[in-house]
Amino acid sequence: METKNLTCIGCPMGCQLTVTLENGEVTSVEGNTCKRGDIYARKEVTNPTRIVTSSVRVKGGHLNMVSCKTKEDIPKGKIFDICKALETVEVNAPVAIGDVLVKDVCGTGVDVVATKNIEAR
């Protein structure tokens, strides 16, 4: 039997969670004050994922960078690969919030989208 201690990020409460695992499977979650804590803990210890936020270059815009994020969460182990891939991305202005800047980033099946409007010069 193995236990892991986590701080929940599912809601603003920040509950201190204790997750018990047996043979790699979650057998119990304690310390959560809402359902989101149980869901977060189970996912975090078995298949951790994250949303990646970054920025990419913009050509011909009133700003030369646009903020962006993965449209969905991606496997935690892919974070650095995605950041490295975004270093070489350059898009043309105009850019609108929600525009897909990179499709299927690093083979995750998840797109990178703009989170800011950039007007053309």
FIBA-846836 format. One record per residue (C-alpha): x negated, z negated, y negated. Coordinates in steps of 0.001 Angstrom, whole numbers. Layout:
BEGIN
ATOM        xx        zz        yy
ATOM         X         Z         Y
...
//
This chain:
BEGIN
ATOM        xx        zz        yy
ATOM         0         0         0
ATOM     -1222       881     -3485
ATOM        19      -148     -6942
ATOM      -461      1552    -10284
ATOM       278       128    -13722
ATOM      1560      2461    -16427
ATOM      2953      2271    -19925
ATOM      6142      4308    -20033
ATOM      6396      7079    -22643
ATOM      9967      8059    -21715
ATOM     11499      6232    -24689
ATOM     10307      4080    -27632
ATOM     10411       812    -25609
ATOM      6967      1375    -24007
ATOM      7807      -621    -20887
ATOM      4966     -1830    -18684
ATOM      5639      -277    -15283
ATOM      4333     -1180    -11851
ATOM      4573      1608     -9307
ATOM      4126       893     -5622
ATOM      3047      3722     -3335
ATOM      2756      3935       411
ATOM      1056      6967      1984
ATOM      1222      8758     -1377
ATOM      4977      8254     -1779
ATOM      6611      6018     -4382
ATOM      8402      3103     -2753
ATOM      9323      1187     -5913
ATOM      9160      1182     -9699
ATOM      9433     -2120    -11564
ATOM      9459     -3051    -15243
ATOM     11565      -189    -16582
ATOM     14528     -1046    -18802
ATOM     16099      2405    -18583
ATOM     16476      5223    -16074
ATOM     13870      7334    -17879
ATOM     11172      4828    -16932
ATOM     11833      5274    -13233
ATOM     11807      9071    -13566
ATOM      8620      9052    -15677
ATOM      6753      6717    -13299
ATOM      7593      8693    -10172
ATOM      6516     11960    -11769
ATOM      3373     10537    -13403
ATOM      1894      9167    -10174
ATOM      2794     12138     -7960
ATOM      2654     15216    -10221
ATOM      1544     14439    -13804
ATOM      2409     17051    -16415
ATOM      1973     17427    -20166
ATOM      3035     19554    -23124
ATOM       -51     21127    -24729
ATOM      -134     21497    -28515
ATOM     -2760     23556    -30287
ATOM     -3158     26364    -32817
ATOM     -4156     30032    -32698
ATOM     -5549     32458    -35249
ATOM     -3232     34636    -37345
ATOM     -4297     38001    -38761
ATOM     -2712     39091    -42060
ATOM      -762     35905    -42704
ATOM      -432     33601    -45702
ATOM     -2172     31050    -43447
ATOM     -4908     31927    -40976
ATOM     -3697     29609    -38168
ATOM      -340     28852    -36579
ATOM       554     25723    -34636
ATOM      1818     26262    -31117
ATOM      2787     24457    -27919
ATOM      3601     25139    -24326
ATOM      7316     25799    -23996
ATOM      7494     23396    -21044
ATOM      5207     20837    -19489
ATOM      2292     22117    -17436
ATOM       197     20486    -14694
ATOM     -2140     17942    -16282
ATOM     -5141     19558    -14579
ATOM     -4572     22812    -16517
ATOM     -4857     21291    -20017
ATOM     -8486     22219    -20642
ATOM     -8054     25724    -19162
ATOM     -5166     26355    -21538
ATOM     -7069     25026    -24561
ATOM    -10014     27281    -23677
ATOM     -7718     30313    -23284
ATOM     -6111     29700    -26694
ATOM     -9521     29798    -28436
ATOM     -9572     33602    -28170
ATOM     -5929     34303    -29067
ATOM     -5183     36053    -32366
ATOM     -1680     37161    -33363
ATOM      -475     39357    -36196
ATOM      1715     38049    -39014
ATOM      4579     37548    -39470
ATOM      5111     34797    -36906
ATOM      8387     32915    -36451
ATOM      9052     29577    -34790
ATOM      9695     30208    -31109
ATOM      7799     33508    -30936
ATOM      5950     33811    -27627
ATOM      2236     33939    -28436
ATOM       945     33887    -24839
ATOM      3076     34642    -21776
ATOM      2418     32770    -18532
ATOM      -618     30935    -19902
ATOM     -3303     30456    -17230
ATOM      -885     31424    -14467
ATOM      1332     28375    -15029
ATOM      4522     30388    -15512
ATOM      4860     28708    -18932
ATOM      4689     30515    -22285
ATOM      2934     29303    -25431
ATOM      5250     29493    -28456
ATOM      4779     29210    -32226
ATOM      5942     26010    -33895
ATOM      5621     27216    -37507
ATOM      6641     30256    -39532
ATOM      3773     32314    -40953
ATOM      4643     34996    -43489
ATOM      2662     38197    -43869
ATOM       449     38476    -46959
//
